[in-house]
Amino acid sequence: MTDFLDQDATSQLAVLAAGEVSSVELLEGALARSAAIHPALNVVVASDPERSLAEARAADARRARGEALGPLDGLPMTVKDCFDVEGLPGVCGSPQLVGRACGDAAAVARTRAAGAIVWGKTNVPLMLGDWQTFNGVYGVTNNPWDPSRTPGGSSGGSAAALATGVTALEIGSDIAGSLRVPASFCGVFSHKPTWGAVSQAGHIPPAPGTVAARDLNVVGPMARSARDLALLFGVIAEASAPPRPAADLRALRIGLWLDGFPLDPEVRAVMDTFVADLTAAGACPRRIESPVPTEALMAAYRTLLGAVVATDLPPEVQARIQQSRLAVDQAVRDGAPSTPEMQFFRDFAATHAEWLAADEVRARLSGTVAKVFEDLDVIVAPVAPVAAFPHQHGPFLQRQLQTTAGDKLPYNAMQTWIALATACRLPATVVPAGVTASGLPVGAQVIGPHGGDLTTLAVARALDEQVRGFVAPQAAAAR
């Protein structure tokens, strides 16, 4: 059973079809593994074994009768605890949401219609607002490569579940790297779709029952292989299309973007080795400068992001931010130099006029990057300035990132490398790039043109199969 759990979803579906294992056996193995690692990692925070086992028995019966089966039929999987799942709590780390009943989110409903058995939910930070995964309801989730470090956020529980073989597929979401950072920190695959490609209905935040889709936010698949990303994306996407075969690395026009934002020396070393191996596999990547002006990108992105995130804060917190913004504006008028803390309050209390100005910059940057993609198929870039960092749960604005060279970066440096794809609504697929000298995984993101999801997924598959694939955590808790 352990061997089957360690296989990717495509292989698990194959052994199900061949009768080598039953859906019930796969689910029982996943439940047992989850229980075994829970004390050390705290990954799956809600489950319904009784209902899930009944669904698994029904899947086995359908298969035995020779009925038509969905593309995920009988496959056990978990989803991030920001998606509504009928029969499971929809908490999103918030004490205010404990006990709330809900139906299935749109993406969850699609996976169930495809035959998947959604048996559990994985941990998140409070209302998804961090690059770490901890909250006052379910506690802290640890990285399976090093439990003293974060698995990333906000899809941190999702990435840790995949890395440890608790699940073969996950559904996550991303507004500030929440699919990409955990994939990088845990050594797995993820796909941030083009904005709007997958329905956000049933995703929290925004508040339960909200109809309008949030700007910047996307819903996407996570897995242990690129082919599995394409499989799940085809299920949950609004306008699904058959996945493409692995791209021909020799024919690709690959732009390599490694400068313009901070990058830890060990992360850069991993990227350099990854590029060398990519070249050895027949590709001809060429170095490029930042596709857009970085200062304009970050200024626009932080205003757009702040406007979204602030909307979902409690009213009393919003009021405090507005008061702080008034004080900041007065300080600026008095000639005080701007600080990161001051900029935070300006972004989170942006006026509609300021949002419109940022949106105009976004539109212009999107036009610029579209022209870049006239000469490139994809851009390969880092995901984050650092590998997985030690847990730090103090005040958000006081946190810092430390590089292996001893340099200190502001915590919001985590926004840098992920900003282009998010602000300009581009697809970005994360693949494992290697492991640092300190023994931590690093991911690379394959960014494509607007609507180019199948392209980045096909490139990711080629990288997975010809350059670098999933490696299980060497420091994972005993199974």
Secondary structure, DSSP 8 states (H G I E B T S, - for coil): -HHHHHS-HHHHHHHHHTTSS-HHHHHHHHHHHHHHHHHHH--EEEE-HHHHHHHHHHHHHHHHHT----TTTT-EEEEETTB--TTS---TT-GGGTT------HHHHHHHHTT-EEEEEE---GGG-SSS-EETTTEE--BTTBTTB---SSSHHHHHHHHTTS-SEEEEEESSSTTHHHHHHHT-EEEE--TTSB--TTBSSS-TT--S--SS-EEEEEESSHHHHHHHHHHHBTT---------GGG--EEE---SS---HHHHHHHHHHHHHHHHTT---EE---SS-HHHHHHHHHHHHHHHHHHTS-HHHHHHHHHHHHHHHHHHHTT----HHHHHHHHHT--HHHHHHHHHHHHHHHHHHHHHTTS-SEEEEES-SSS--B---S-GGG-EEE-TTS-EEEGGGGGTTTHHHHHTT--EEEEEEEE-TTS-EEEEEEE--TT-HHHHHHHHHHHHHHT------TT----
